[in-house]
Amino acid sequence: MPAAASAAHVQAPAQHEERGRGTLVSAEKLYTLATPQEVADELGDAGFGDGAVRHGVVAYRLVYRTVDPHGQLTTASGLLALPLDSERRLHAVSFAHGTGSHKDDSPSMQRAAFVSAPVIAHASAGAAGVAPDYLGMGKGPGLHPWMDIGSETTASLDMLRAARAFALQTGHVLEREVMVTGFSQGASAALGLGRALQAGEDRWFRLGALAPVSGAYDFGGTELPALLEGRLEPKSSVLYAAYTLVAFQRLHDIYDSPGEVFRAPYDSTVEALFDGAHTGEQLMRGTPDTLDELLTEHGRELLAHPTGPLAAALRTTDAVCTDWAPRAPVRLHMATGDEQAVTTNTEHCRDALLRNGVDAPVVDLGALDYHGSRHLGSNVAVTSAIVRWFGELRRR
């Protein structure tokens, strides 16, 4: 490995400091898992299987230039994991992680953890594992625009560009075809990235395959109604309802004051909980146990029958499966009895793709739990299978 890549902290060369999307700002080596056994131990500590491990792995945090939802330049971070003792040319696997509330709930900020394990698993099988932290997460400034497909897409695409630039410093070249996967929030983000790659939004990268997991693809038409009708786990419903109103308010100005949508005392506290500095445990303690305690009548009505800016925003969020036809292999994954992302979302996505001429198989993972959650269990259960599928596609 060249000296530039072996240093604990690598600054991008001066010629890459132009104000362009995907420009690498810095790269920091986080850790090295020198042997396949060390990788297997890392994955095991996170609760993941090790069936596809073939290489040791070195992990880096990249900081790179991207754009915010308004098109203004900003920076974001992400995790790049590279296999040791591998081929010079690597396919990239882009993994988009699920919902988090704290900036540290992101792949480059944790190791041996739920959000980073899939990235390590793909790298250990011989791919370049690439995972954006998203805007406002990790080392990115500002607040996280949750469920904003546009900025999730640009952050993911620009992370790939930064990864390609840095990979050259390690002696690797990233192939054109990118395998794309993502879980929960990241399932929609993965579809957004796949759509952008297929449309040629990058001059180098192209879509190689898609494997989203347990997504809320029809967020406004399926997920929010299920939440309001009590078909999700109650506390998850409270947190997702609060996050929806707060995050969409920040971008789309959907209410005049918190008291319109949140009951006291939460009208004066809920917005601050989603500032990136509060942990999931703090969100649990700082919110009520039921939607009736959280939402005013107007707040519930706004989610049940969106109008104006919220309706317009949700039309964009809900279009990840409806407005394009993937030309690469696609598999949709879900878990029976998912308590957070109702499986009707996956059925909606499958049917929308079929109407567009794409027969995407649905893989039902059954009822496999992780810490009591079938939703989380789907990510753990399917990671090794997606690693193997992507590996088969790369070898064709």
Backbone hydrogen bonds in HBPLUS format (Angstrom, degrees):
<---DONOR---> <-ACCEPTOR-->    atom                        ^
c    i                          cat <-CA-CA->   ^        H-A-AA   ^      H-
h    n   atom  resd res      DA  || num        DHA   H-A  angle D-A-AA Bond
n    s   type  num  typ     dist DA aas  dist angle  dist       angle   num
A0005-ALA N   A0002-PRO O   3.05 MM   3  5.57 133.3  2.28 110.1 121.3     1
A0006-SER N   A0002-PRO O   3.21 MM   4  6.49 136.6  2.41 144.7 157.0     2
A0006-SER N   A0003-ALA O   3.14 MM   3  5.08 131.0  2.39  94.9 108.3     3
A0029-LYS N   A0008-ALA O   3.03 MM  21  5.29 145.0  2.16 130.9 141.3     4
A0010-VAL N   A0027-ALA O   2.60 MM  17  5.01 170.0  1.61 179.0 175.2     5
A0027-ALA N   A0010-VAL O   2.79 MM  17  5.01 161.2  1.82 159.7 162.1     6
A0012-ALA N   A0025-VAL O   3.43 MM  13  5.44 168.0  2.44 127.1 124.6     7
A0016-HIS N   A0013-PRO O   2.96 MM   3  5.59 160.1  2.00 118.3 124.9     8
A0017-GLU N   A0014-ALA O   3.03 MM   3  5.33 160.1  2.07 121.8 121.1     9
A0020-GLY N   A0018-GLU O   2.84 MM   2  5.61 135.5  2.04 106.7  93.1    10
A0023-THR N   A0020-GLY O   3.16 MM   3  5.61 156.4  2.22 133.7 133.5    11
A0022-GLY N   A0065-ARG O   2.72 MM  43  5.23 167.3  1.73 146.7 145.5    12
A0065-ARG N   A0023-THR O   2.94 MM  42  5.29 153.8  2.00 145.1 153.7    13
A0025-VAL N   A0063-VAL O   2.76 MM  38  5.36 158.9  1.81 146.3 149.5    14
A0026-SER N   A0063-VAL O   3.23 MM  37  5.27 156.4  2.29 135.3 137.5    15
A0063-VAL N   A0026-SER O   2.94 MM  37  5.27 162.0  1.98 151.8 152.0    16
A0028-GLU N   A0061-ARG O   2.92 MM  33  5.17 157.1  1.97 142.2 149.8    17
A0061-ARG N   A0028-GLU O   2.80 MM  33  5.17 157.9  1.85 147.3 153.6    18
A0030-LEU N   A0059-ALA O   2.80 MM  29  5.52 167.0  1.82 144.5 148.3    19
A0059-ALA N   A0031-TYR O   2.90 MM  28  5.49 174.8  1.90 172.7 173.3    20
A0033-LEU N   A0057-VAL O   2.68 MM  24  5.06 176.1  1.68 170.4 171.0    21
A0057-VAL N   A0033-LEU O   2.77 MM  24  5.06 145.6  1.89 138.1 148.0    22
A0038-GLU N   A0035-THR O   3.06 MM   3  5.24 120.5  2.43 101.1 115.2    23
A0039-VAL N   A0035-THR O   3.15 MM   4  6.56 153.1  2.23 150.1 157.8    24
A0040-ALA N   A0036-PRO O   2.86 MM   4  6.13 160.4  1.89 150.0 155.6    25
A0041-ASP N   A0037-GLN O   2.90 MM   4  6.15 153.2  1.97 147.8 154.7    26
A0042-GLU N   A0038-GLU O   2.99 MM   4  6.18 154.1  2.05 142.0 149.1    27
A0043-LEU N   A0039-VAL O   2.87 MM   4  6.17 164.5  1.89 160.8 163.9    28
A0044-GLY N   A0040-ALA O   2.88 MM   4  5.99 155.5  1.94 143.0 150.8    29
A0045-ASP N   A0041-ASP O   2.89 MM   4  6.10 151.0  1.98 146.4 153.4    30
A0046-ALA N   A0043-LEU O   3.06 MM   3  5.16 131.0  2.31  97.5 110.8    31
A0048-PHE N   A0043-LEU O   2.87 MM   5  5.05 158.1  1.92 150.2 143.0    32
A0047-GLY N   A0044-GLY O   2.96 MM   3  4.90 154.4  2.02 101.3 109.6    33
A0053-VAL N   A0050-ASP O   3.37 MM   3  5.60 174.1  2.38 116.4 117.0    34
A0054-ARG N   A0124-SER O   2.82 MM  70  5.60 157.1  1.87 133.2 139.6    35
A0055-HIS N   A0124-SER O   2.84 MM  69  4.64 135.4  2.04 133.3 142.7    36
A0084-LEU N   A0056-GLY O   2.85 MM  28  5.11 164.1  1.87 130.3 130.9    37
A0058-VAL N   A0082-LEU O   2.96 MM  24  5.43 158.9  2.00 154.9 161.7    38
A0082-LEU N   A0058-VAL O   2.91 MM  24  5.43 164.0  1.93 159.3 160.4    39
A0060-TYR N   A0080-LEU O   2.80 MM  20  5.18 158.3  1.85 154.1 161.6    40
A0080-LEU N   A0060-TYR O   2.94 MM  20  5.18 165.7  1.96 149.1 152.7    41
A0062-LEU N   A0078-GLY O   2.94 MM  16  5.43 159.4  1.98 152.8 158.5    42
A0078-GLY N   A0062-LEU O   2.97 MM  16  5.43 134.8  2.18 148.6 157.3    43
A0064-TYR N   A0076-ALA O   2.89 MM  12  5.62 161.9  1.92 160.5 166.4    44
A0076-ALA N   A0064-TYR O   2.96 MM  12  5.62 151.1  2.04 153.5 162.4    45
A0066-THR N   A0074-THR O   2.93 MM   8  5.44 168.3  1.95 138.3 140.3    46
A0074-THR N   A0066-THR O   2.86 MM   8  5.44 160.3  1.90 143.2 142.5    47
A0068-ASP N   A0072-GLN O   2.80 MM   4  5.38 153.0  1.87 147.5 155.5    48
A0071-GLY N   A0068-ASP O   2.90 MM   3  5.23 165.8  1.92 121.9 123.7    49
A0133-ASP N   A0077-SER O   2.90 MM  56  5.67 161.5  1.94 146.7 143.2    50
A0079-LEU N   A0131-ALA O   2.80 MM  52  5.08 149.1  1.89 151.4 153.0    51
A0131-ALA N   A0079-LEU O   2.85 MM  52  5.08 152.1  1.92 155.0 159.8    52
A0081-ALA N   A0129-GLY O   2.81 MM  48  4.86 161.6  1.84 144.6 150.5    53
A0129-GLY N   A0081-ALA O   2.84 MM  48  4.86 148.6  1.93 156.4 155.6    54
A0173-VAL N   A0088-ARG O   3.00 MM  85  6.24 154.0  2.07 139.7 144.4    55
A0090-LEU N   A0173-VAL O   2.86 MM  83  6.17 160.8  1.90 156.7 162.8    56
A0175-GLU N   A0090-LEU O   2.75 MM  85  5.81 161.5  1.78 145.8 151.0    57
A0128-ALA N   A0091-HIS O   2.88 MM  37  6.10 168.9  1.89 152.6 155.9    58
A0179-MET N   A0092-ALA O   2.99 MM  87  6.33 160.5  2.03 162.9 161.6    59
A0093-VAL N   A0128-ALA O   2.88 MM  35  6.02 162.7  1.91 153.6 153.1    60
A0130-VAL N   A0093-VAL O   2.86 MM  37  5.91 170.3  1.87 162.6 159.8    61
A0094-SER N   A0179-MET O   2.81 MM  85  6.27 153.4  1.88 163.9 170.0    62
A0181-THR N   A0094-SER O   2.84 MM  87  6.11 167.5  1.86 178.0 176.4    63
A0095-PHE N   A0130-VAL O   2.83 MM  35  6.19 159.0  1.88 159.3 166.3    64
A0096-ALA N   A0181-THR O   3.04 MM  85  6.48 145.0  2.17 128.0 138.2    65
A0183-PHE N   A0096-ALA O   2.96 MM  87  6.40 151.2  2.04 171.7 174.6    66
A0105-ASP N   A0102-HIS O   2.88 MM   3  5.35 165.8  1.90 119.1 123.8    67
A0103-LYS N   A0276-GLY O   2.86 MM 173  4.99 155.5  1.92 142.0 133.7    68
A0138-GLY N   A0103-LYS O   2.80 MM  35  4.94 153.2  1.87 130.6 131.0    69
A0109-MET N   A0106-SER O   3.09 MM   3  5.62 157.1  2.14 119.3 126.5    70
A0116-SER N   A0113-ALA O   3.22 MM   3  5.47 138.0  2.40 103.6 114.7    71
A0117-ALA N   A0113-ALA O   2.92 MM   4  5.77 153.7  1.99 163.3 167.7    72
A0119-VAL N   A0116-SER O   3.09 MM   3  5.51 124.0  2.42 110.8 124.3    73
A0120-ILE N   A0116-SER O   3.24 MM   4  6.55 159.8  2.28 155.9 161.8    74
A0121-ALA N   A0117-ALA O   2.87 MM   4  6.08 158.2  1.92 157.3 164.2    75
A0122-HIS N   A0118-PRO O   3.08 MM   4  6.30 159.0  2.12 147.7 151.2    76
A0123-ALA N   A0119-VAL O   3.12 MM   4  6.38 161.1  2.16 147.4 152.8    77
A0124-SER N   A0120-ILE O   2.88 MM   4  6.04 154.8  1.95 151.1 158.2    78
A0125-ALA N   A0122-HIS O   3.17 MM   3  5.26 145.3  2.29  99.0 109.1    79
A0127-ALA N   A0122-HIS O   3.25 MM   5  5.73 158.5  2.30 142.1 141.0    80
A0126-GLY N   A0123-ALA O   2.97 MM   3  5.25 164.4  2.00 112.4 116.2    81
A0137-MET N   A0134-TYR O   3.33 MM   3  5.59 159.3  2.38 125.9 125.2    82
A0140-GLY N   A0137-MET O   2.93 MM   3  5.40 162.1  1.96 138.9 140.3    83
A0146-TRP N   A0144-HIS O   3.02 MM   2  5.64 126.3  2.31 108.6  93.1    84
A0148-ASP N   A0145-PRO O   3.24 MM   3  5.75 135.4  2.45 142.3 136.4    85
A0152-GLU N   A0148-ASP O   3.06 MM   4  6.25 154.2  2.13 155.3 163.4    86
A0153-THR N   A0149-ILE O   2.89 MM   4  5.99 151.7  1.98 147.1 154.0    87
A0154-THR N   A0150-GLY O   3.06 MM   4  6.39 163.7  2.08 148.7 152.4    88
A0155-ALA N   A0151-SER O   2.95 MM   4  5.89 159.9  1.99 139.9 146.0    89
A0156-SER N   A0152-GLU O   3.03 MM   4  6.08 150.3  2.12 137.0 145.0    90
A0157-LEU N   A0153-THR O   2.89 MM   4  6.09 164.6  1.91 155.8 159.9    91
A0158-ASP N   A0154-THR O   2.91 MM   4  5.93 165.2  1.93 147.9 152.5    92
A0159-MET N   A0155-ALA O   3.04 MM   4  6.03 140.8  2.20 133.1 143.2    93
A0160-LEU N   A0156-SER O   3.17 MM   4  6.45 150.9  2.25 143.0 149.7    94
A0161-ARG N   A0157-LEU O   3.14 MM   4  6.53 152.1  2.22 144.3 151.8    95
A0162-ALA N   A0158-ASP O   2.97 MM   4  6.23 157.3  2.03 145.3 150.9    96
A0163-ALA N   A0159-MET O   2.85 MM   4  6.04 156.1  1.91 148.0 155.2    97
A0164-ARG N   A0160-LEU O   2.91 MM   4  6.16 152.8  1.98 147.6 154.5    98
A0165-ALA N   A0161-ARG O   3.10 MM   4  6.39 157.6  2.15 146.0 151.4    99
A0166-PHE N   A0162-ALA O   2.94 MM   4  6.21 162.5  1.97 152.7 157.4   100
A0167-ALA N   A0163-ALA O   2.81 MM   4  5.85 155.7  1.87 148.2 155.4   101
A0169-GLN N   A0166-PHE O   2.85 MM   3  5.31 134.0  2.06 111.2 123.6   102
A0170-THR N   A0167-ALA O   2.97 MM   3  5.18 143.2  2.11 103.1 114.3   103
A0172-HIS N   A0167-ALA O   2.90 MM   5  5.07 160.8  1.94 147.3 140.9   104
A0171-GLY N   A0168-LEU O   3.15 MM   3  5.06 161.8  2.18 102.1 106.9   105
A0206-ARG N   A0176-ARG O   2.75 MM  30  5.56 157.7  1.80 138.5 136.6   106
A0178-VAL N   A0206-ARG O   2.78 MM  28  6.05 149.5  1.87 162.0 171.5   107
A0208-GLY N   A0178-VAL O   2.74 MM  30  4.94 159.5  1.78 142.2 135.2   108
A0180-VAL N   A0209-ALA O   2.91 MM  29  6.02 166.3  1.93 143.4 148.1   109
A0211-ALA N   A0180-VAL O   2.86 MM  31  6.31 146.3  1.98 154.9 164.0   110
A0213-VAL N   A0182-GLY O   2.84 MM  31  6.04 145.3  1.96 162.3 171.8   111
A0186-GLY N   A0183-PHE O   2.72 MM   3  4.58 133.8  1.93 137.9 124.0   112
A0184-SER N   A0213-VAL O   2.89 MM  29  6.26 154.8  1.95 164.7 173.1   113
A0187-ALA N   A0184-SER O   2.87 MM   3  5.11 149.5  1.96 107.2 116.9   114
A0189-ALA N   A0185-GLN O   3.31 MM   4  6.62 159.4  2.35 141.5 147.6   115
A0190-ALA N   A0186-GLY O   2.77 MM   4  5.84 146.6  1.88 138.3 146.5   116
A0191-LEU N   A0187-ALA O   3.15 MM   4  6.45 154.6  2.22 142.3 148.1   117
A0192-GLY N   A0188-SER O   2.92 MM   4  6.23 153.5  1.99 148.5 156.4   118
A0193-LEU N   A0189-ALA O   2.93 MM   4  6.22 156.1  1.98 148.9 154.7   119
A0194-GLY N   A0190-ALA O   2.83 MM   4  6.08 162.8  1.86 150.6 155.9   120
A0195-ARG N   A0191-LEU O   2.94 MM   4  6.08 159.1  1.99 147.4 152.4   121
A0196-ALA N   A0192-GLY O   3.10 MM   4  6.34 154.9  2.17 142.8 149.3   122
A0197-LEU N   A0193-LEU O   2.87 MM   4  6.13 161.8  1.90 159.4 164.1   123
A0198-GLN N   A0194-GLY O   2.95 MM   4  6.12 165.2  1.97 151.3 155.3   124
A0199-ALA N   A0195-ARG O   3.01 MM   4  6.14 144.8  2.14 140.1 149.8   125
A0201-GLU N   A0196-ALA O   3.09 MM   5  5.51 170.0  2.10 160.4 157.8   126
A0200-GLY N   A0197-LEU O   3.07 MM   3  5.26 158.7  2.11 105.9 112.3   127
A0210-LEU N   A0329-PRO O   2.89 MM 119  6.29 152.0  1.96 156.5 165.2   128
A0331-ARG N   A0210-LEU O   3.02 MM 121  6.41 149.6  2.12 150.6 159.9   129
A0333-HIS N   A0212-PRO O   3.12 MM 121  6.31 145.5  2.24 149.0 158.3   130
A0214-SER N   A0333-HIS O   2.85 MM 119  6.01 173.0  1.85 146.9 148.7   131
A0222-THR N   A0218-ASP O   2.79 MM   4  5.31 151.9  1.87 150.7 154.0   132
A0223-GLU N   A0218-ASP O   3.13 MM   5  6.39 159.3  2.18 141.3 147.5   133
A0224-LEU N   A0219-PHE O   2.92 MM   5  6.13 156.2  1.98 164.0 167.9   134
A0226-ALA N   A0222-THR O   3.14 MM   4  6.23 157.7  2.19 144.1 150.6   135
A0227-LEU N   A0223-GLU O   2.94 MM   4  6.17 154.4  2.00 151.5 159.1   136
A0228-LEU N   A0224-LEU O   2.99 MM   4  6.23 162.7  2.02 155.9 159.2   137
A0229-GLU N   A0225-PRO O   2.91 MM   4  6.02 141.4  2.06 146.1 156.8   138
A0231-ARG N   A0226-ALA O   2.92 MM   5  5.10 159.1  1.96 162.2 158.0   139
A0230-GLY N   A0227-LEU O   3.33 MM   3  5.51 163.9  2.35 105.1 109.2   140
A0233-GLU N   A0339-GLU O   3.01 MM 106  5.42 165.1  2.03 149.8 149.8   141
A0237-SER N   A0233-GLU O   2.97 MM   4  6.21 150.9  2.06 155.6 164.9   142
A0238-VAL N   A0234-PRO O   3.10 MM   4  6.47 152.3  2.18 148.4 155.0   143
A0239-LEU N   A0235-LYS O   3.03 MM   4  6.34 166.7  2.05 153.5 156.0   144
A0240-TYR N   A0236-SER O   2.88 MM   4  6.02 166.9  1.89 154.7 158.5   145
A0241-ALA N   A0237-SER O   2.91 MM   4  5.91 155.2  1.97 143.7 151.0   146
A0242-ALA N   A0238-VAL O   3.00 MM   4  6.15 163.6  2.03 149.2 153.7   147
A0243-TYR N   A0239-LEU O   2.90 MM   4  6.03 164.3  1.92 148.7 153.6   148
A0244-THR N   A0240-TYR O   2.88 MM   4  5.90 158.0  1.93 143.0 149.3   149
A0245-LEU N   A0241-ALA O   3.15 MM   4  6.36 171.8  2.15 151.7 152.8   150
A0246-VAL N   A0242-ALA O   2.97 MM   4  6.13 168.7  1.99 155.5 159.1   151
A0247-ALA N   A0243-TYR O   2.82 MM   4  5.74 166.5  1.84 150.7 155.3   152
A0248-PHE N   A0244-THR O   2.98 MM   4  5.88 164.5  2.00 148.4 153.6   153
A0249-GLN N   A0245-LEU O   3.02 MM   4  5.85 141.9  2.17 133.4 143.7   154
A0250-ARG N   A0246-VAL O   3.22 MM   4  6.45 152.8  2.30 145.6 151.1   155
A0252-HIS N   A0248-PHE O   2.80 MM   4  5.66 152.9  1.87 149.7 158.1   156
A0253-ASP N   A0249-GLN O   2.95 MM   4  4.59 150.7  2.03 127.5 126.9   157
A0260-GLU N   A0257-SER O   2.99 MM   3  5.73 163.8  2.02 123.2 128.2   158
A0261-VAL N   A0258-PRO O   3.05 MM   3  5.71 142.3  2.19 116.2 124.6   159
A0262-PHE N   A0258-PRO O   2.82 MM   4  5.78 162.4  1.85 166.4 171.5   160
A0296-THR N   A0261-VAL O   2.98 MM  35  5.11 159.4  2.02 118.6 122.5   161
A0263-ARG N   A0294-LEU O   2.83 MM  31  5.52 162.9  1.86 140.0 145.3   162
A0266-TYR N   A0263-ARG O   2.85 MM   3  5.75 111.8  2.33 133.2 140.8   163
A0267-ASP N   A0263-ARG O   3.06 MM   4  5.58 127.5  2.34 119.5 129.3   164
A0268-SER N   A0265-PRO O   3.21 MM   3  6.01 160.2  2.25 118.1 123.0   165
A0269-THR N   A0266-TYR O   3.11 MM   3  4.97 159.3  2.16 101.6 108.1   166
A0270-VAL N   A0266-TYR O   2.94 MM   4  5.36 172.6  1.94 149.2 149.2   167
A0273-LEU N   A0270-VAL O   2.97 MM   3  5.24 135.5  2.17 105.7 118.4   168
A0274-PHE N   A0271-GLU O   3.23 MM   3  5.74 149.0  2.33 110.0 117.5   169
A0283-LEU N   A0279-THR O   2.98 MM   4  6.38 149.8  2.07 147.4 156.3   170
A0284-MET N   A0280-GLY O   2.91 MM   4  6.20 153.8  1.98 148.3 155.5   171
A0285-ARG N   A0281-GLU O   3.03 MM   4  6.32 156.5  2.09 146.8 152.4   172
A0286-GLY N   A0282-GLN O   2.87 MM   4  5.89 141.7  2.02 140.9 151.8   173
A0294-LEU N   A0291-LEU O   2.99 MM   3  4.95 128.2  2.27  95.2 109.9   174
A0295-LEU N   A0291-LEU O   2.81 MM   4  5.80 174.1  1.82 168.6 167.4   175
A0300-ARG N   A0296-THR O   3.00 MM   4  6.28 161.4  2.03 154.4 157.9   176
A0301-GLU N   A0297-GLU O   2.96 MM   4  6.12 158.9  2.00 145.0 151.5   177
A0302-LEU N   A0298-HIS O   2.84 MM   4  5.98 151.5  1.92 148.5 156.0   178
A0303-LEU N   A0299-GLY O   3.25 MM   4  6.50 152.0  2.33 142.5 148.4   179
A0304-ALA N   A0300-ARG O   2.88 MM   4  6.08 151.3  1.96 147.9 157.1   180
A0305-HIS N   A0301-GLU O   2.80 MM   4  5.74 162.3  1.83 151.2 154.9   181
A0311-ALA N   A0307-THR O   3.32 MM   4  4.72 166.5  2.34 104.9 106.9   182
A0312-ALA N   A0308-GLY O   3.08 MM   4  6.36 160.6  2.11 156.0 162.0   183
A0313-ALA N   A0309-PRO O   2.93 MM   4  6.09 157.1  1.98 146.7 152.7   184
A0314-LEU N   A0310-LEU O   2.92 MM   4  6.12 160.3  1.96 152.9 158.2   185
A0315-ARG N   A0311-ALA O   3.03 MM   4  6.26 142.3  2.18 142.8 152.5   186
A0316-THR N   A0313-ALA O   3.14 MM   3  5.36 125.9  2.45  99.5 112.3   187
A0317-THR N   A0313-ALA O   3.06 MM   4  6.41 160.1  2.10 148.2 154.1   188
A0318-ASP N   A0314-LEU O   2.82 MM   4  5.86 153.6  1.89 148.4 154.7   189
A0319-ALA N   A0316-THR O   3.22 MM   3  5.29 165.6  2.25 107.1 110.9   190
A0332-LEU N   A0361-PRO O   2.99 MM  29  6.27 172.7  2.00 165.3 166.6   191
A0363-VAL N   A0332-LEU O   2.69 MM  31  6.06 167.1  1.71 167.2 170.5   192
A0334-MET N   A0363-VAL O   3.07 MM  29  6.39 154.7  2.14 162.7 160.8   193
A0365-LEU N   A0334-MET O   2.79 MM  31  5.99 177.6  1.79 163.4 164.2   194
A0338-ASP N   A0335-ALA O   3.16 MM   3  5.51 134.0  2.38 145.1 135.8   195
A0336-THR N   A0366-GLY O   2.97 MM  30  4.87 124.8  2.28 112.1 123.0   196
A0345-ASN N   A0342-VAL O   3.01 MM   3  6.00 163.0  2.04 127.2 130.7   197
A0346-THR N   A0343-THR O   3.00 MM   3  5.30 120.9  2.36 103.9 116.9   198
A0347-GLU N   A0343-THR O   3.16 MM   4  6.58 157.3  2.21 149.5 156.0   199
A0348-HIS N   A0344-THR O   2.84 MM   4  6.02 155.4  1.90 147.5 154.1   200
A0349-CYS N   A0345-ASN O   2.97 MM   4  6.29 155.3  2.03 146.8 153.4   201
A0350-ARG N   A0346-THR O   2.86 MM   4  6.10 167.7  1.88 154.8 157.9   202
A0351-ASP N   A0347-GLU O   2.94 MM   4  6.10 165.9  1.96 150.5 154.2   203
A0352-ALA N   A0348-HIS O   2.90 MM   4  6.07 155.0  1.97 146.9 154.3   204
A0353-LEU N   A0349-CYS O   2.92 MM   4  6.13 165.2  1.94 156.6 159.9   205
A0354-LEU N   A0350-ARG O   2.92 MM   4  6.13 153.1  2.00 146.3 154.5   206
A0355-ARG N   A0351-ASP O   2.96 MM   4  6.22 152.3  2.04 145.5 152.1   207
A0356-ASN N   A0352-ALA O   3.21 MM   4  6.49 132.5  2.45 135.5 147.9   208
A0356-ASN N   A0353-LEU O   2.99 MM   3  4.98 130.1  2.24  94.1 108.4   209
A0358-VAL N   A0353-LEU O   2.82 MM   5  5.10 164.3  1.85 141.1 137.6   210
A0357-GLY N   A0354-LEU O   2.91 MM   3  4.95 160.5  1.95 106.8 110.8   211
A0370-TYR N   A0373-SER O   2.93 MM   3  5.17 143.0  2.07 123.6 133.8   212
A0373-SER N   A0370-TYR O   3.05 MM   3  5.17 154.3  2.12 105.5 113.6   213
A0377-GLY N   A0373-SER O   2.97 MM   4  5.96 147.0  2.08 130.9 141.4   214
A0378-SER N   A0374-ARG O   3.00 MM   4  6.15 134.5  2.21 142.1 150.0   215
A0378-SER N   A0375-HIS O   3.24 MM   3  5.49 138.8  2.42 100.5 110.7   216
A0379-ASN N   A0376-LEU O   3.15 MM   3  5.61 129.2  2.42 109.2 120.1   217
A0380-VAL N   A0376-LEU O   3.41 MM   4  6.83 159.9  2.46 150.1 155.1   218
A0381-ALA N   A0377-GLY O   2.83 MM   4  5.92 165.6  1.85 153.8 158.3   219
A0382-VAL N   A0378-SER O   3.08 MM   4  6.01 150.6  2.17 142.7 148.8   220
A0386-ILE N   A0382-VAL O   2.96 MM   4  6.21 158.9  2.01 163.3 169.5   221
A0387-VAL N   A0383-THR O   2.91 MM   4  6.16 160.6  1.95 154.8 160.8   222
A0388-ARG N   A0384-SER O   2.98 MM   4  6.22 159.6  2.02 147.0 151.7   223
A0389-TRP N   A0385-ALA O   2.91 MM   4  6.15 159.3  1.95 146.8 152.9   224
A0390-PHE N   A0386-ILE O   2.87 MM   4  6.00 174.3  1.88 157.4 158.9   225
A0391-GLY N   A0387-VAL O   2.99 MM   4  6.13 152.6  2.07 142.3 150.6   226
A0392-GLU N   A0388-ARG O   2.92 MM   4  6.22 152.4  1.99 149.8 156.5   227
A0393-LEU N   A0389-TRP O   3.02 MM   4  6.34 158.7  2.07 152.4 158.1   228
A0394-ARG N   A0390-PHE O   2.91 MM   4  6.19 152.8  1.99 149.5 157.0   229
A0395-ARG N   A0391-GLY O   3.16 MM   4  6.37 144.4  2.29 142.6 151.2   230
A0396-ARG N   A0393-LEU O   3.30 MM   3  5.40 155.8  2.36 101.8 108.9   231
